[in-house]
Amino acid sequence: MRYAHIVHVALVATLSLVTPGQNPVKLHSVLATGATGYLELRNTSTAEIDLSGWSVESCVGRTTTTVAKLPAGTSLGPDERLAIAGIYAMPEDPAQISVPAVDGDGYRLLTSRGVLADRVSTVAGSPCREAEAALACATGLVLTRDARSTDTDDNRRDFGCELLPS
């Protein structure tokens, strides 16, 4: 009986894609190109998450600046995504919050209480980095997690470069 309980717990942890103590909302992909750039948040859990009052900060060197504060009523259902996009980002997505620009060398996602939920950077020493910095992408490529939004708390392992969606 005890073995069956352990297997059940392991299966539930695998299906939810979130380990205990880890926030289920991830910075899934980043294209830091100013007014044409975007960040994509993804809910990796099986429950709806209220994002009211959450914020995204940009890092340039050791300086952080708020890019967006999510308005009241913002939420993500299971496996849903939300784009925070520069004013000229294309294509326009209905699940999108517009901001003047998405630029910087890293980003932090904070809950409404200011608790760090996730972060990514391509620069060593950035306050937006987890463990090793992700490798910067060439022009025309977007920095993104794998299809499951795997999060090992190491940007180099968790992020790769993919072609921009068309």
Secondary structure by P-SEA (a helix, b strand, c coil): caaaaaaaaaaaaaaacccccccccccccccccccccbbbbbbcccbbbbccccbbbbbcccbbbbcccccccccccccbbbbbcccccccccccccccccccccbbbbbccccccccccccccccccccccccccccccbbbbccccccccccccccbbbbcccc
